[in-house]
Structures are given as structure tokens and as C-alpha cells.
Amino acid sequence: MFPSFDDLISDAVVLALPMRVRFRGITTREALLVRGPAGWGEFAPFVEYDDDEASQWLLAGIEAAWLGPPPALRHAVPVNATVPAIDASAVPQLLERFPGARTAKVKVAEKGQSLAQDVARVNEVRRHIPNVRVDANGGWSVDEAITALRAITEDGELEYAEQPCASVEELVSVRAAGTGVRIAADESIRRAEDPLRVVRAGGADVAVVKVPPLGGMRAVVALSAQLADYGVPVVVSSALDTAVGMSAGLAAAAALPTLPFACGLGTGGLFVRDVAVTGAAVDGALSVGAVEPDPVLLETLAAPADRRDWWLERARRCHRILGSRDLPNFV
Ligand SMILES: [Mg+2]
């Protein structure tokens, strides 16, 4: 049953998690956690998202807490290390937080930085980790992307380049340019009305999928099956989730029939402290399972009262939007 708003927030906590490094322009990650009959769920759309977009995230949190995960086909999920747009000299210390990682995702195309800095950062990561992918978050033009991908692959291979440009049409052009680098679509799937459009247009070899914006684990499994029909594998990634949201990402990845690439679910290390003490990655893989937040940590990490009110009000508006929609998993 779909919960009433009172049921939804009866055990809700709003948290403010300090981060070790600035990521996505923020240094504190706020999240609302809910508890239902199946466990905990997370509602943490980025603050700039409007209510329509944010309501998908609430649906994902409600699915986790009221329905629980779909059946798992594996017990552990390989995950990548994440390297923000830091100076190359800071890379070795950062990678200490990802022991055993065999894949790293490196942020590139950061505003105010040069291609030389991207190349230096990627090459430094290559000294420690065999598989490297880059994420430009749509920051390059077509010409810049082609130049950059050629420069970055001069000294080694790339597993893929994630969202080198912003638009679907640009991704198609970069992919057609023959740089030899696979193109992965992230924003073009996550924030699109039609997540398959970029694939039909020929703009992606790989699809990055995330549980919260797609509205849940079951939605990820369903979209992945559609993408498989186009021969496009998925990489399940996090949206800077707490350990609770991450467990839903891991459960979605665990439910997929094939998983050829490491998933982007290893971002918990970016928090100074997470909501639960979960096991570290073993041989670059995280184990799949429910997460129970530590009550002491929930208290320590509680957001200030004004932020708690803001999140509860946002959840109320999003809950109302969901109430007016057809929700097939909740009939
Ligand atoms: Mg991305």
C-alpha cells in the first residue's frame, strides 16, 4: 500500500552530512530518510530540483521502505573509485579511500581548469588503477570533446567517456567522430523525458542509470531490460546517496542479469561520516544488503530545525504529486 503522508514521515529524519571534498558544488549533503515496513528509504533530490523531478526521488525512497528490493542475482557489486576535479598531486591520497578498486571515474571539464590538468589527473590515476573512465558532466563542446578524448587517450585507454557534451545531438556527433572511446550517457538519461531517446539517436554505447531520478529499483531493472534490447549495457550509479540510498542502488545492480562494468556506487567515502557503518569494498566490490542507520549517527548528523522543516515541506508537496499519479508497483 502506498503510505499516507503521516505514515511516510512518522519516523523521518533529516540529515546534513559533511563532505570531505567539494563535489557537485556542495560541501554538505542533506537527505531525508524514511522508515517503512520493508526498511529505510532515502529522499535526497538536489536542492535546485523542482517538485516534479523531486517526486521521482520520493517514489524511490517509498519503494525502498515500503516494498523493499527486487530479487537479487548476485551478492556483491563491483564499484568504481570517484576522483573529483582535484589537482593531480592530491590523487594518491584520495585513492587511499578506495582500497582494492580496479576502476576509477575521473571528473574532467571542470570550469576554470585546463585540458592539461585533466590529462595530468587521469594519468596520475592510471598509475594506481587499471580501468579509467572520465565524466565531463556535459562540459565540453563537440570539438572540445574530440580534442580532449584524443589527448586523454594518448597515454592510455579509457573505458568510456561519460556525458562529454550536454545535448543528445552533440553526443551523437562525438560518437560519430571515431575517437575510439565509448560514449556513456548520464544526464541525457537521468533528466530526460524519454530516457531511450539518446540511445535511439545513436548517442550512447553505455547508459548510466540512477535509482532516485528513475523512481526506484524496479524502474532501473525495467529500463535496463529495454536498453539491453539496443545492446546498451548499464552502469548503476549513485546520486551522492547516503548508505541508505546506496543500498537501493546496490540492490538494483544486484537484480540485473548482466553487469559488465563497475558501478558508480562507491561514493560513500566522500562523506566525513555516513549514516551507517557499512562494510568497505572487498576487491573493489560492495556487498548487497539492507542498511540499518546507526541511531547515534542519526542524532549526530541531524540537520538544523529550519532545514528539517524545509525537507518535510518538500516531501509533503512531492507526496501530493505522487498521489495524483498512477503507481503500478503500489496497486
Ligand atoms: Mg555523470
Boltz pocket constraint, residues with backbone or C-beta under 6 A from the ligand:
constraints:
  - pocket:
      binder: B
      contacts: [[A, 135], [A, 137], [A, 162], [A, 163], [A, 186], [A, 187], [A, 208]]
      max_distance: 6.0
